[in-house]
Amino acid sequence: MAKQTQEKVGLLAQAQAEYEAIVEEVRGNCQKARELRQQADELKRCGSTDPQVATEVNKLLEQAEYFDQLADQKDGHPRLEAIRRIEDLQREVSGLREIIQYNENVLGRQHKELEEAKEEAAVMIRRAEERIQETEQLLADQVAKLEELEGNRHEQAR
């Protein structure tokens, strides 16, 4: 059970790392898109009417749009999927921890019950040994009495 929990904790850490990587990738793509738009704005502000500048501005804006689309793609389904996976793993880990806690409590009670049973068994053994000693003593007394009575009978018969 503990091994299974450790495995789930490892998977959870891995899923969280994957999620962070997605978030970083989205941030990076958004940052690139912002930078490309800033470059396009700076070129526009130059006020040049050169067709090459206009072409460069369009290229920068297309690249910015591309990075926005990449960010949207990663920010959508993959990020939500990573969040769902993390939540599922967190629930599993939590469930396993609860089971472990429950089993540890049961084990503790069982250890206590075992110790109590051992003590009770030791008391029962002591009592049985005392009864055996009492019975042995009683038997020895009865044998001695019998021998005494038989000895008196033999003397009277003489």
N, C-alpha and C positions, 0 to 999 in steps of 0.2 A: 504494500500500500504506500509506504513512504517512497519507494522507488518510483512508483507510478506518479505520485505527487511531484517528485523532483523532475520527472520527464515533462509533466504538464507545465511546471514552472519554467523549465527550459524552453518549451514551445511558446509559452506566453512571452518570455523575454525576446525570443526570436521574432514573434509577430509584432511586438512593440518596436523592435529595431526596424523591421520592414516598413511599418507605418511611419516611423520617423524619416526613413529614407524617402518614402513617397512624399511626405510633407516637405522635406528639403528640396526634392526635385521640383515640386510645384512652386515653391518659393523661388527657386533658381530660374525656372521658366518665366515666372511673373517678373522677376528682376530683369532678365534679359529683354523681355518685351518692353518694359519701362525704359530701359537704356536705349533700345532701338528707336522708340518713339521720341525720346529726348534728342537723339541724334537727328532724326527727321525734322523735328521742330527747329533745331539749330540751323539746319540747312535751309529751311523755309525762311527763317528770320534773316538770313543773309540777303534775301531779296533778289537772288540771282535768277535770271530768266533762261539760263543755260539749260538746254534739253537734258544734258547729262545729269545735272543737279536734280531735275524733276524725276528722271529715271532712278537715280540713287535714293531719293526720298520715297518713291514708290516701292523700291526693293526693301528699304528699311521697314516700311509700314507692313509689307507682306510678311517679312520675317517676324515682325512683332506679332502679327496676327497668328502666324504659325506657332510661336511660343505660347501665345494665349490659348490656342487650341490644345497644345500639348498639356498645358497646366489644367485646362478644363477636363481633359480626358483622365488625367491622373487624379484630379481632385474629385471626380465623380465616382464612378463605379469602383476602381481599385482602392481608393481611400475608404469608401464606405464598407467595402468587403473586408479590408484590413481591420476596421473598427469592429465589425461584426465578429470577426475571428477572435480579436482580442477579448471582446465581451464574453464570447462563448468559452474561451479558455479561462478567463477569470472566474466564471461560474463553475467550471469544472474543478479548478484549483480550490475554490472556496468549498465546494461540495466535498472534495477529497479531504481537505483540512478538517471539516466538520466530522467526517467519518473517522478520521484518525483520532480526533479528540474524543469522540464517543468510544472508540475501541480502547483508547488509553484509560478512560474512566472505567470501562468494563473490566479491563485487565487489572486495574488497581483494586476494584471490588473483589475480583476473583483471588488475587493475592491475599487480601485480608481474610476472605472466607477460608482459604487454604490454611492460613496460620491459625485461625480459630479452630478449624477441623483438626489440625495437628495437636493443638493444646487439648482439645476434648479427647482425642485418641490417647494422648499421654496420660490423662486423668483416668480414662477407662482401663488402660493397661496397669496403672498403679493400683487401682481398685481390684482388678482381677488378680494381680500378684498378691495383694494383701489377703484376699479371700482364699487363695491357694495356700498361703502360709497359715492362715487360721485353720483351714481344713486339714493341712498336714499336722498342725499342732494338736488339733482335736483328735485326729486319727492316732497320733503317737500316744496321746493321753489314754485313748480307749484301748489301744494295744497294750499299754502298760497295765491298765486296770484289768484287762482280760488275763494277762500273764499273772497278775497278782491273785486274781480269783482262781485261776487254774492251779497256781502254786498252793494256795490255801486248800483246795479240794484234794490235792495229792497228799498234803500233810494230814488232813483229816482221815483220809483213807488208810493211812498207816497205822 
